[in-house]
Amino acid sequence: MTALEQQADHAIRPFAVRFRREALDQLRRRLEATRWPTRELVGDRSQGVQLATMRALHRYWEDEYDLRRVESRLNALPQFTTEIDGVKIHFVHVKSQHRDALPLIMTHGWPGSVIEMLDSVGPLTDPTAHGGAATDAFHLVLPSLPGYGFSAEPAEVGWDLVRTARAWAELMRRLGYDRYVAQGGDVGAGITDAIGRLGPQGLAGIHTNLLVPALNDPSSLPNGTEEERAALAAIKEFQTTGNGYFVEMATRPQTIGYALLDSPSALAAWMIDHDTDAYYKIAGAFVDGKPSGNLTRDHVLDNVTAYWLTGTGASTARSYWEAYGADAPTAGRPPLPAPRVPVGFSTFPGEIWRTPRSWAEASYPTLSYFGVAARGGHFAAWEEPELFAAEVRAAFRALR
C-alpha cells in the first residue's frame, strides 16, 4: 500500500443519516402484516414478552411514532466514519467548549446503540448547563460497535472484545487524543474492561457500570456477606431464567438473525426482552404511559427503529458469538492482566445484580472510585442520563 493509500485509508469523513422513503414504507407494510401469537398463559414475563406489551408498542410504532426521528436526532450532532482494521466505524464526536475538557470514549452494548447515550451528551460536554462545573467537561467520542448501527459489519471472524478495544485505541490516536479515559456498560463494559487491561498509550483510566469479572466467573468473588450472597443469587437467577437471548446469540446468531431481519415486531420483542427491570419499565411506558426516567416510548422506538432500518439484527447477534461463543476463534484466549490504570465503577439499583464494593475491589486492584446511584438500571445512560453523567464526572474527577 502506498503512503497516499494509507493516508486515504485513515481518513475521517463527515457522516449524516439518510433513510430512503422506500425503507420507511416497507417498515410500515411489515408492521401492518404482523402475525400475532396467542396470549401467554401466565401473568408475568416468565414465558417472554407479553402480548399486551407488544400490542401497545406496535400501535404506537405504526400510528404515532415519527420514523424520521432517528435521522433528526443523530444529524443534530457531528458524526463521522473512518476505516479501522478493515471495518468502517461510525462515531459521534462532540467537542466541549470548555477549556481542558478530558477526552472520553464511551461504548454502548446490546440491544443498545449510540442512541441510548444521546441524552448524556449535553451533561458530559457542557456540564455547567446541567448542574456541574466547567472542570468536569469531556470531549465525547461515541462509536458504533462493528456490525451495529452505521458501522459496517465485519467480513471475517475474530472481532471479539479485545480486537474492538484495540480499534478504539486506534480511533482515539487518530483523533489526536494523547490522553483520554474510557467508559462502558453492557457489552461496552467488556470492551472498556479490555481497553483497561490492554493499557494502550494515552489511556488514563476507565469506568464501567457492569462488573465484567462477575459475569465471567462469579464463583471467584467473595461470598461471605448477605450483600455478596444476594448478588450471586441474582446472577444465578439471570443465568437460569433470564438469559435466553444471550445463549441464542452466543451459539446460533445466524438462526435468530433471520427473524430479526424479517419482522420488525419480532425484532422489537427480542430487543426489549433483556432483563426483568428494563422489561417492566419499557412495558410500563407503552402499556400504562408511565416511563421510567428517560425510557419513553419514543426513545425506545428510536433504538429499535435504528436497528431495523440499518438491517443489523443478524450482525449484532454475531457480536455475541464473537465475544462469548465457545466456537469463536478467539475463545479460550488467555486472560489479560488486571488494569494498571485507575478504575471507577458505579452500581445502579435496577441492574441485573447489585455489585458489592468488595467485588469491585477484588476485580480491580486499582479501583479508585465506587459510586452507588439512587436510580437507574442496566441501561443507566439511557434511563437516567443526568445521574449517569454525574457518576462519570465523579469517577474521573481525580484524573483531571
N, C-alpha and C positions, 0 to 999 in steps of 0.2 A: 504494500500500500504506500502510495506517495505521501509526502508531507501535506500536500494540498488535500488529498483524500482523507487523511487523518483529521485535518482541521475541520473539514465538512462533516465528518462522522461525529465529531464532538460538538457540533453547533447546537445552540439553544435557540429554538424558534418559538415565536408567539403562537398561541393557540386559542381558538374560540369554538364553542359548541354549536353545531348546526345540525338539527334533525330534519330530515326530509318530510314533507307533508304526507307522502305515501306511507312512511313508517308510523306516523301518528294515526292515520286512517286504519291501517292494518291492526294496530293495537285496539282500537275501538271495535273493529269487527270481531276480533278474537274474544274480547270481553263479552260481547253480545252472544257469542256462540258457546259460552262456558257450559259444561255439563257438570251438574252438581251431584255429589254423593248424598245418600240419606243422612239424617241427623245421627250424630254419635249416640251411643247407648248408655253413656254415663253423664254425670252432671258437672264434670270438670274437664281439664285438658289431658287426662291420662290416656285417651285414645288419639290425641293430636289436636290440631287446630279446630276449634268448634265451628259448626256451620253458621251459627248466628254471627260470629265474628267475621267470617269470610263474606257472608251476605252483606253485612253493613259496610265492610271495606269495599266490596265490589260495587255497591250502589254509589258510594261517594266517588270512587275512581271513575266510573262510567258517566255519571251525571253532573258532578260538580267540580272535580279536580281539573286544574289548568295544566294540560300536558306540556306547555311551554315553560313551566316553572323551572325545570332543571336548567334549561338554556339561560334564562334570565338570571338565576341565582349564581351560576358559575361564571357567566360572562361579565358579571359585575366586579369580578376580581381578576388580577393578572394571572394568566395561565400560559404554560409553555410546554414544549416537548423537547426531549433530547434522547439520542440513542446511547444506551449503555449495555455493553456485553451482548450486543446483537438484538436488543429489545428496545422499542421506542417507549420511553417513560413519560407519562403526563404528570405535571405537577402544578399546583397553585403556589405562587411565590409573592408574598405580601411583605414589603419592607416597611418598617416602622419609621415614623418621622422623628422619633425621639433619639437623641444622641446616645451613642454607646449601647444601643439595643443588642441583645445577645441572640445570635442565630440559633434557631431551633428547628429541627426536622421532626415532624410528628406523623406517626404511621397509624392508619386505620386497620381494621380487621374484617372478618366476615361475620354477618352479612352486611357489613358496612362499606363505606366508601369515603372519599374526601367530603362528601355532602354532610356526613354526620359531624364534621368538625367546623362547618362554616360559621356557626354562631359563636364559636370560641375565637374566631379571627380577631374581631374587634377588641375583646378583653385582653388578648395577648399582645397585639401590636400597638394598641392605643389604650394602655391601662388607665390613664388619667381620666378618660371618658367613662370608665367603668369602676370607679372607686379605688383604683390603685395609684401607684406612684410612677413617675416617668422612669425611674431607675429599674422598674420591673418589666420594661418593654422588650419584645422579641422581634427579630426578623423571622418570619414564619415560612417554612417550606413544607407543603403538604403533597407528597407524591401519591399517585395511584399505584397500588401494587401491580406487578406484572399479571396480565390477564384480567384485571379489574378496570371497570370504567373506561377511560380513554387511553389507558396504557395498552400497548399491543400484548397479545398473548404469546408466551414463549413457543418457539417452533421445535424445541428439543427438551428432553427431560433434564433435571438437575437444578431447577430453580427452587431450592429449598430456602429456609430462613437465613442461613449463613450467606448464601450467594446474593440474596436480596440485600442483606446488611452491607455486604461489600459494595453493591451497586449504590446504596445510599451514601456511603462514604465517598465514592467517586462523584456523586451528584453534588455533594457539599463542596468538594475540592473544585469541581468545575464551576461552581457558582462563586468561587473566590473566598470562601469562608475558611480561614485558617484556625479558627477556634469556635466550637459550636457544642450544643447539647442535643439530646435525642429523647423523645417521649413516645409511648405507645400503649395501647390496650388491646385485648383480644389477640389476634394474630400479630398485630402491631407490637404487642408486648414481647412476643417471641423474637421479632426482628430487632427490637430495641435491646433486649437482653443479649442477642448475638452481637450487636454493634459494641455493647459494653465489653463483652468477652474478647472480641477481636481487638479492641483498643486501637482503632486507626488514628493516625496522626491528626491532631486537631480536636479530637473528642475530649470534652472537659467533664462530662457527666451524663447520666441517664436517669429517667423517671418512668415508672410504669404504674398502671392501676390494675394489673392482673399478675399474680405471682407465678411466673412460669415454672420454676422448680417444683412448686406444689402440685401442679397438674401433671408434670412428668413423673415424679416419684414422691407421692405424699407420705409413704411409709418411712421415708428417711428423715422426716421432720419431727420435732418434739411433740409428744402427745400426753404430757403429764398433767396439764391443766384442763379445766372444764372448757375454756375457750378453744384450746387446741383440739380437744376431742370433738367439739361441735363442728369445727372446720373440717376435720377428717370425715365426719358423718355426712356433711353437706356435699363433699366431693364424691363420696361413695354413692350418695343418692343420685347425683347428676350422672355418674358413670353407669348406673344400673337402670335408670328410668328416664333420663333426660337428654342423652347424647346420641340419639339415633342419627341425626344429621351428620354428626362428627364421624361415626363409624362408616356410614354410607359414602361420604365424600373421601374419607381416607382410604377406602378399599375399592369402591366402584364409582368413581366420579363420572365416568362416561355414561353409565346407566342412568343416573339421576339427571344428567345433563340433557337427555332427550326431552324429558318432561319440562325442564326449566326453560328450554328454548321454544317449546311448542305451545305452552299455555301460560298466559300472564297470571291467571288465577292460581295455577299450581306454583308458579314462581313466588307469588306473594305469600302463599301459605307456607312454603318451605322456608322463606326468609324470616317470617315472624315467629316461627316455632323454634326459638333459640334456647331460651331459659325461662323458668317459671315467672320470675319477677318481671322481666321485659315483656313476656307474652301478655300477662294480665294488664299491664299498663297500656300496651298497644290496643288490646281488646277494649279496654275502658274508653280509650279515645274514640273508637269507632262506634261501639255499641251504646255507650252512655253519654258520649260527647264530653267526657271529662279527662283531658290529657294530664299526664304526669309531667310537670315541668315543660320541657321543650318537645316532648314526644307527641306532637299534634298529628292530626290526620294528614295534613299537607306535608309535614316533614317526613313522616313515614313513607308516604307515597312518592315523594321526591326520590328517595333512595331506591325503592322498588322500580319505579319508572326508569331510572337511570340504568339499572341492571337490564331491564327488558330492552330498552332502545339501543343499548350497546351490544346486546346479544352475548353477554358474558356469563350466563348461567353455568355452562359446562366448564369454561376456563377457570372460573373462580372455584368451582368444586375441585378441579385438578390440583389447585394450590394446596389443598388439604392432603391429597395423596403425596405430593412432593414433601410437605413438611412433616407429616405424621404417619404416612403409609409404610407398612413393613416391606412392601415390594419396591419402594422408591430407591433409585440408585445411590442415594446418599444415606439411606437407613443404616444404622449401626455405626455412623461416624463417631470417632472418639470424642468425648465431651470436651468442650473448650474450657480453659481455665476461668476462674471467677474474675469478674471485672476488677480492674485496679483503680478505675475512676470512681468518684463518689456516685452513690446510687440513692435515688429518692423513691419512695413508694407511698401511694395513697390508697386507703381502703374505703370503699363505698358500701353503705349498708345493704343495698339490694343486689350486690354481686353474688355470683353462684355460691361462693363461700366467703365468709369474713376472715380475712387474713390476720392472724395474731402478729403482734410485733415480733415475738420470738421467732416466728417462721421467716420473716423478712431478714432478721439479724442472722439466722442460721444460713440463709440462702446467699446473702450478700455481706461478706465481712467489711466492706467499705460503705455500709449503709450510713447515710448522712442525714436523712430526713424520713420520718414516718408520720403521715397525716391520716386522720380519721375524719372523713367527711360526714356531714349531717344528713345529706340526702343523695339520692342517685343510685344507679345500679351498674350493670355490666357496660352499658353504653353511656358512660359518665359524661363525656364531652358533648354528646348529643342531647341527653336528658337535662343536664344541669350545667350549661356552658360557663356561666359566671362562677359558680362554685368550683368547677373543674379548673378554670383558669387561675383561680386563687390558689389552688393546690399546686399547680405547676409553677406559679410565681414563687411560692414559699419553698418549693423543693430546690429551685435553682438560685435562690437569693444569695446564698453564701458563695456562689461561683462567679459572681459578677466581678 
